[in-house]
Amino acid sequence: MKKLIVYLLLIFGAVIMLGPFVWMVLTSFKAPSEVQQWPPKFYTKNFSFSRDVKVVLKPGVQKVSRGVSLREAYALKVKEENLLTITVNDDPFYRGTMTIPLKGARYTTKVDEERVREIASKAPFELSWNTPEEFFEQFFIHYRSGASPYFQRATLINEISSMIESSLRTISQLERFTELRIKDDAERERFRLFLEAKKKELSTLQENVEKMKAGSTLILSDNEIRDLYAILKGVNLEYSGDNPLVSVYENRVVLPIEGIKDNISYYLEVNEFFQSAQNLTVEKNIVARAMSEKEREALFLKKIERFPDRKIVEKLLKESKENLLENYVSLKEKEISEKYHIDLLTIATLKPVISSLISLAQENGIEEEDFSTMMEKLDTVLFDSSTYRVLKSKLSQIDLSEDVLGAIAQYLRSVAVLRKAYEDAMSSWKIVDAPDFVKEVRVKNGEVIEILLEGVPAVFLSDEPIKSVKLRFSFREVLANIFQNYVDAWNAAPFPRYYFNTFFVASATTILEVITASLAAYAFSWMVFPGRDFIFGLFLATMMIPGEVLLVPNFITISKLGWIDTYYALIVPWIVSVFAIFLLRQHFLTIPKELFDAAKIDGCSHWRFLWQIVVPLSRPAVITSALLKFVGSWNAFLWVLIVTNSEKYRTLPVGLQAFSSDVGTQYNLLMAAATFSILPVVILFIFTQKYFIQGIARTGLK
């Protein structure tokens, strides 16, 4: 029974000790949405061979924004493509075979432009369009898919509710004025009864409208919009009589609600025409698989077959694919600088100005390759534009020839084309099966699916009720999914540098501490000098001082020496450990004194006796001391954070901060980074645990 209790306690202790580590490893495999789940699960979707990914396909062509670098901001945008954009409303994905359920979707290739112009003329808001497709895009963006769409559930319902409350207050005020303003008794009584009836109707209307706040979507569905219109239409607020208060009633009660009804009515009319115009049906789903790196590179080279600097790009691609665009930019800027004898700073100053001018030209339909001709046409079209005048003024302040400006403009166009081709190729998936009008399928960062269409305007497919796409994974892809967090974590910060710094600092402090601790321990155990035991007692007393107390004086000392953000600050303050001295001294005392006497007779010095006899005999204690120091140095955080300012000298524990910010912590990536950060220490302990146990067990024994 006693053994059973001991075993149970050991099992319980092991679970308590290993629980956090197991949780850390399991979390490192999870998708972002699974980290905060409660109760926690020991399974993750990354282990699955198939997966349904929730997506959002909003009516209208979506414009998905993202952050851009400074170089990207200077680059020109190429002409927009006919893209059907699907936003991933789920955890991102990077591989697999994807099926987009487009079979049965209705679409058209052309609509009656005259009918569209007729409908557009009745729009209750301003529109600017050239083709029917552009009209429908702007229409749906305004009502359903924009940044602040008209049919946003909470906003619209609150607006109608506030409008009804305002109408009720207006009616209450009108009731107080009926006696004063309406002289005819019959009209006064009729209007009073009318107001009482409308108050009840409006109160009922408000209750019915408020019920529509509850819903599973942020935007009202078409059925909900029809229901809302029926509710509003069911209330007739018109008054047929005539008195001095009718105009106030109509302006403050009738017109606001009629405005809402007109907007909804217009949407329903246009949407009905939009649906009826779609007379064709998609015959198959879109099936695409993720490309390999070689396939993407081949596609990229195919896209730039007619690119003037194709050979240069091919060479840069072989050297470094990740830095291809940056290397090309540097090469071209250096080429312009040498050819026209201008410095790189001047080119950097001109780039945003020329880029903005070309963008203005593109917006106004000017597609001239020659920079001088383009400027002449801009002078004609934008002679009264303040933006254009400011840009032209900046350009005139830098006295450069037309040849130089033209060369920079051409260089910017080349960079834009190259960047677009590279980004599209690197995000493209190989089409396995798809309708004929589907030309490319791209997945951008696992968050946005882009479908390039030809012959079918994307807006006519953007109203399909696609809620999810299907993903299937091979065994190899499942393994890649499982370890995706480790790849993302490794690339999120310069972890190779952090690993080198951590290993170098931990190794240096360990080696130097073993040397200093061995020398001090030998002095306190084998050498006799005045005050030895008192000094050793003082050494032990310093162990009672919390390390945090020494942070400020140590930091001041390091600052005075000029060692901030150097390896000296990370190594020198930690090469002496009182605990290591104590541990080795106690072990040295277990060595028989006869060995020292025999060595002394043979003429052995203290130095030789220490390194050739004492230290080899104390190997378990030395390894234990070294292991403890190595682990402590490997995991050091606070001191490294204080004395380093750049990534050049920071270590792994400080590097883990990359996954925490003001908006939250990426726990799955943090746990992945923490796992591969502690892995070397765990492996080290596995191979040295026997020495660790021996060193602790034999310390202090005679």
N, C-alpha and C positions, 0 to 999 in steps of 0.2 A: 504493500500500500504506500509506504514511504517512497519507494522508487517511482511509483506511478505519479505521486504528487510532484516529485522532483522533475520527472519528464514533462508533465503538464506545464509546470512553471517555466521550464526551458523552452517549450514550444510557444508558450504565451510571450516570453521575452523575445524570442526570435521573430514572431509576428510583429510585435511592437517595433522592433529595431528595423526589420526589413520592409515594413508596411510603407513608409514614406518613399523608400527607394523604388519599390514596385509601382507605387502610384505615379512617381515621376516618369518611369519608363513607359507605362501605359499611356500617360498623358502625351508623351512625346510622339505617339503614333496617331493621335486623334485629329480629326478635322476641327477647324475653328469653332463651328457651331456645337460641337460635342463637349467642349471643355467645361462649359458652365451648366451642363445638364445635371439635374438632381432628381432621383438618386443617381450617383455616377454608375456608368456601365463599363464592363470589362471588355466590351466589343466596340469596334469602330467600323464605319462604312468603308474605311481604307482597306479592310480585309476582304471586301466583297468582290465577286467577279462581275457584278452588274450593279447599276445604280441609276435611279431616276433623279434627274437634276431639275429642280424647280426653276422656271424661267418666266420672264414677263415680256410679252409682245404687245406694246401699246400702239394704238392707231396713229398713223403719221410716221414719218421717217425720224427716228430718234437721233439726237445729237448727243453722243456720250462724251463728256468732258473728262480730262485727266490732267494731272500736273505735268508740266514740261520743264526741261532743263533750259538753261540760258541759251545754249547752242540751238536747241529746238525752237526756242522763241524767235531767234534770229532767222531761222529757215523759213522759206516760203511754203505755203500750202498749195498742193496740186489741186486740180479740178476735182470737185466732189463726185463720187461714184454713185451708181444706182444700187444702194445697199439696203437690204432688209436687216435691221439690227435687232437682235434678241438679247436682252439683259439677263444675266444669270442671277437669280435671287436665292442662291444657295452657296455652299462651299465651292470654291474654284476647282477646276479640273484641268489637267495638262496632257492627258493621253487617253487612249482607248478607241473604240469604234462607236461613233455617235449616230443615232437615228433621230432625225427631226420629223415629227409627224405632220407632214404637209399634204399627205394624200387626201383628196376630197376637198381641199381648199378651193374657194371660188375666186376668180380674178378676171381681169379683162386687159386688153392691150391698148384700148382706145375708147374714149367717151365723146359724146356730142359736145363740142366746145361752145356752141351757141347756147345750148341748154345750161351749161356751167356758167356762162356769162350772165344769163338771165337770173340764175340762182344767186350768184355772187353780188348782183346789184342790190339784193334785198338784205345783205348782211348787216347785222346791228353793230358791227365793229369794223375797223378799217383793215383792208386787205391789199397786198401788193403782190401780184402774180402775173406770170407770162403764159404758163401752160396749165391745163386742168389738173395735172399732177401736183403742181406747186400750190394751186388753190386748195386741194384736199389736204395736202400736208399742213398748210397754215391753219386750215379749219380745224383739223384734229389736234394740232398742237395747242390751239387756243382753248378748245373745249375739254380735251382729255389727256394729252400727253406732255404738255409744257411744264415749265418749272412751277407755275401756279395756275393749274387748269381751272376752267370755269366750274366744272362739275366735281371739284374736290369736295368730298362728302361733308366734312366738318365745316368748312368755310361757307359753302352754299347754304346748308341747313341753318347755320347760325345767322347768316345774312337774312334769310327769309323770316326766321323767328324774330329777329330784331326789327325787321320791317313791319311784321304784324303787331308787335308790341307798340311801335311808334304809331301805327294806324289806330290801335285801341286807345292810346292816349289822345290822339287827335279827335276821335269820336267823343270821348269824355269831355273834351274842351268844347266841342260843337254843341253838345247837349246843354251846356251851361249858357250858351249864347242864343239858343233858339227863342227864348222869351223876348230878348232884346232886339234881335235882328229880323225876325220873321213876324210881320204884322198880321198876315192872314191866318185866322185861327185854324181853318181846315188844313192849310198847307203846313202850319206849325205842327199840328197833331200827326199828320201823315209823315212828315220828316222825322219827328221824334220816334214814332213807332218803327220807321225804317232803320234808324240808327240803333235802336235796341236789338232789332233782328240781326243786323250786321255784326254787332258786338258778339252775339252768341255764335254766329257762323265763323267769325274770325278766331274766336277762342277754340272752337272745335277744329278749325283748320290748323291752328298752331299745335294742338295736341297731335294731330295726324302727321304733321311735318316733322315734329320732334322725334316721332317713332323711327324715322328714317335715318337717324344718327347711328343706330345700331346696324353694323354691316361688316362683312369680312374683308372688304376692299376699301382703299383710300378714295378711289374714284367710283362714282355711282355707275352701275351697269346700265345698259340700254333699257332693260325691263324696269329698273328702279326709276329711270328718267321718265319713262312712259307713265308709271304709277304716280310720280310726283306731278306730272303735267295734268293727269286726270283729277288729282286732288285739288290743284289750283283752279282748274277749269270748272270744277263742280261748285265753286263759290262765285255767284254773280253779284258784283259790287256796284253795278250801274244804278243810278237813280234817275227816274224819268221826269221828276218834277222840276220846278224852277223856283229858286229863292236865293238870297244873297250869300248863303253859306255853301251852296253847291260847288262853286269854283274851288273853295278851300278844300272841300271833301275830295273832289276829283284829283287835285294836285297832290294831296298828302296821303290819300288812302288808295285811290284807284290806280293812278299812273305808276307808282313804284311796283306794285304787284303785277300790273299788266306788262311792265318791262321784263320781269322775270319770265312770265308766260310767253312773251314774244321770243325771248332768247331760246327757251326750251322748244318752242314750236319750230323755230328756224333750224335748230339742231336736228330735230326729228325729221323734218322735211329733207334736209341735205343728206342725212344718213340713209334715209329710205331710198333716195335717188342713187346714192353711192352703192348700196347693196343691190339694187335692181340692175345697175349697169354691169355688174360682174356676171358675165354669161359663159365663162369657161371654167373648167374644173381641172385641178392638178391630179395627174394620174398615178404618181408614185411619191413615196417619202424620199427625203434626202438622207443618204447614208455616207458618212465620211470617217476616215480613220486618221489618227495622228501620223505625221510624216517623221521619218528618221532625219537626223542632222544632215546626212549626205543628200537626201531627197530635197530638203529645204535649200541647201546650198546650190543644188542643180537648178531648182526653180528660180532662185535669185539670179543666177547667171543667165538664165533664159530671159528673165524680165529685162535685163540690161544688155541684151544683144546689140542694140544700136546705140548704146551709151558711148560717148566719145572717148572716155577714159577707161574703157572696159578692161584693158590689159593691166592698167595700174590697179584697178579694183581687185582683179583676180590675184595679183601679187600680194596686196594688203590682206586679202581674205585668207591666204595661206599663212601669213605671218601671225595675224591675230584677228579672229572673227569678232570677238567681243568689242574690240576697239576699232573696228573697221571704219566707221563714220568719222570718229575723232581723228584717226590717222589720215584719212582722206582730206578732211578739213585743214589739218595742219600742213599737209603736203601742198595743197592748192594755194593756201595763203602764203606759204614760203615762196612758191613759184611766182605768184603775182608780185610779192615784195621784191624779189631779185630782178624780175623782168622790167618793172616800172620804177625801181629804186625808191620805194616808199616803205616806211616802217610798219610793223605789224599792228602797232597801236592805232595808227591812222586807219588801217583796214577794219580793225575792231570798231572804231568810231563810225565808219561809213556803213557797216553792215546793217544795223537797225534802220537807218535812214533809207537806204536803197531798197531794203526789203519792204518797208512800209509803202514806198512809192510804187513798187511793182504790185503789191497787194491792192492799192487804190486803182491801179490800171486794170487789174483783173476784175475788180468789182464793177467797173464801168465798161466792161466788155472790150478793153484794149489788150490785145494779145501780141503786141509787137515784140520781136526778139531784139531788134536794134534799140539800144537805150536812148539814143538821141531822138529817134522817131517817136518812141513812146512818150518822151517828155514833151515833144511838140503837141501831140494829141492831148496829153493831160492839160497843157496850157489852155487848149481850146475848151475842153470839157469842164475842167475844174478851176477856171480863172477866178471864181468868186468863193472858192472853198478855203476857209481859214486853216484847216488841217494841211491842205496841200501847200499853202503859202509858207507855213511854218517849216515843213519838211524841205521845201525848195530853198528857204533861207539858210537852213543848217547845211545844205549841200553846197551853197555858194560860199559859205565861210571857209570851206576847205578848197583851196585853189588847186584843182586837179583837172587833167585833160579828159575829154570825152572817152578816149581809149581806155583810160584807167577805170572810169566809172562803168563803162560797158563791160570790161573784163570782170569786175566785181559782181555786176548784175548777172552775167552769164554763169559765174561761179556759184552764186546763190541759187540760181535755177537748177544747176547740176546737183547741188547738195540736196535740194528738195526732191528731185526725181529719185536720187539714189536712196535717200532716207525712206521714201514711200515704198520703193521696190523692196528694200531690205526688211522693213517692218511687215509688209504684206507676206513676203516669202517666209519669214521666220514664224509667222502665226498661221500659215496656211495648213489645211488638212487635205489629204488626198480624197477626192470624190470617188466613192465606190459605186454608188448608184444615185441618180438624181434626175429631175426633169431637164429637158434640153435647155431651158432658159437659165439654169443655174450654172454659172461659170467658175466660181470659186467659193470656198467655205473657209473662213478664218476664225480662230479663237484667240482673242486678245487677253493675255494674262489670266486665262481661265475664268474671266468675268463677263466678257461680251462676245457674242457670236455674230459674225458678220457674213451675210450671204450676198455675193455679187451676182446681180441679175442682168440679163440682156434681153431686150425686147419686151419686158414686162415691168412697168413702173412699180417700184417696191411698195408704194402706198396702197396698191390694190391687194396686197397680201398681208398688210400690217394689221388688219382687223380680225385675223384668225384667232380662235380661242386656244392658242397653244400654251399649255400650263407647265409642261415638262418635256425634257428630251431624255432619251434612253442611252445609257453608256454601257458597253460591254468591255471587259478587260481580259487579256491573256494572263497566264501565270506570271510571266515576266513583268507585265504592266502592274499587276497587283503588288509585286515586290517593290516596284518603283513607287507606287502610291504609299505603301507602308513607310518607306524611308524618305518620302518627299519633304517632310518637315525638317529632317536632318540636312537635306540639300539646301532648303530655303534658309535655314538658320546659319549654315556655313557661309552662304553668300550674302547674308544680311549685314555682316561686318567683316573687317579684315582679320578673320580668325587664324589664318596661317601665321600672321605677324604676332597675334596674341599668344599662339602656341609657342612660337620661338621665344618670345619674351618670358613667358611663364617657365618654360623648361630651362632657359639660361639663368634666370634669377634664382630659381629653386635649386638648380645644380650648384651654382656658385656659392650661395649661402650655405648649402649643406656641406660642401667640401671645406669651406673656410671655417665653419662652425666645428666640424669634426677635428680640424687641426688645432684650433684655439682651445676647445674643450679638452682634448687629449693632453695638451701641454699643461693646462691649469689643473686638471684632475691628477696628473702625475705629480705636480708640485705639491698639491695638498695631501697626497697619499704616501709618497715615497721620499720626499725631501723634507728635511727638518730646518726650520728657520724661525726666528722670533715672531710671535704673533700669528702663527699659521692658523691655529684653530679659531682665533678671534676674527681674522680676516675672512675665513671660510664662513663663520657665523654671519658676518656682515653680508657676504654674498647671498646666503640663504634668506636673509631678512629682506633683500630686494625682491624676492618672489612674492612678498606680501603686498607690494605696490601694484595697483591695477595698471594695466598697459595704457588705458585711456588717459591717465594722468600725465604720462610722458609724451603724449602726442604733440602738445604745443611746444614744449622746450626742444624736442627733437626737430620739429619743423623749423623753428627759429634757427637752430644750429645749421641745419641743411641749407636754409636760405642764405645765411651768412657765408657759407662755403661756396655758394653758387651751384649747388647740385640739384636744384629743382628741375624736374623733367630730364633726369639722367639715370643711367644704371647705378651710379654711385649711391644715389638716394635709396634705391631699392635693395641694395646689397649690404653696404657697409654697416648701417645701424643694427643689422640682425645677424652678424657673424659671431656674436657671443651669446651663449644661453646658459644661465645659471643652472637650470634643470639638467641640461646635458652634462655640465661639469659635475653636478651632484651624482648623476646616474653613473658616469664613468669612474668617479672617485670610489663610490661604493663597490664597484666591480673590481677596480684595481686592488682594493684592500683584501680581496679574497685570494689573491695570488700569493703563494708561499714566499716568505722572506728569504728562504734558502736559495731561491733562484737568483735573487739580487746579490746575495753574498758570493755565489758561485761565479756569476757574471763579473763581479767586481774583482775577484781573484784573477780572472782571465784578462783583466785590463779593459773591461767594457765601460764606456762612459754612460752618463745618464741619458744622453740623446740616443745612443745606439740601443741601450736597454729598453727605452720606451718604444721605439718603432720596430725593433726586431723581436722583442720578447713579449712586452706587456700588451701592446695593441693586438698582435695576432692571437694571443690567448684570450683577449677580451672581445673577440670578433662579434659575438651575439649582442653585447651591450653597445658596441660601436655602431653596428647595423641598426639596432633599435633607435639609437639617438639620431642617426642619419635619416631613418625612415620618418620619424616624428617631425624632424625639421623639414624634410622635403614636402611632406603632406601639409604642414603648417604654412610653408612658403607658397606652395601651389595654390592654397585656398585663401591667401591673404587678400583682403579687400580694402579695408578702411585706409591703411597707410598708402597703398598704391593709388587710391582715389585722390588722396590729399596731395601727393608729391608729383603727380603726372598731369600734364595738360594736353598732351597729344597722343594719338593712337600709336605713335612710333614706339612708346615705352610702356603702354598699358598691357595688363595681363588678362587672362581669361575671366576671373571673377568680375573685374570691372567691365569687361566687354559684354557681359550678360545684361548690362543696363540697356543695350541697344533694343531690347524687346519690351521696354517699359517707357511709357510716355504719359503726357497729361490726359490723353483720351483713353488710356487703359493699358493692359498688359496682354501680350500675345503668349498665353501660357503654354500652348502646344509647342511653339518655337523655342520658348525659354526652357522648357523641360528637355527638348531635344538638344539644345546647346549645352545645358547643364549635364546631360548624360555623356556626350562626347568630351566634355571638359574633365569629368571625374574618372573617365575610363582608364587613362594611364595610371592614375593613383591606385585604382582597384587592381589592375594587372600587376603593378609593382608589389602591392601587399600580398597578392596570391603567391608570388614567387619568393617573398622574403618573410612570410608569416612565421616560419619555424624559428628563424633568428630572432624575430620580435618576441616570441613566446619565451625562448631561452633567455634572452636578455632581461626580461622582466622577472622571470622566475628565479634566476641566479643572482640578481643584484642584492648585495648586502649579506650573502651567505658565506660563512667561513668554511 
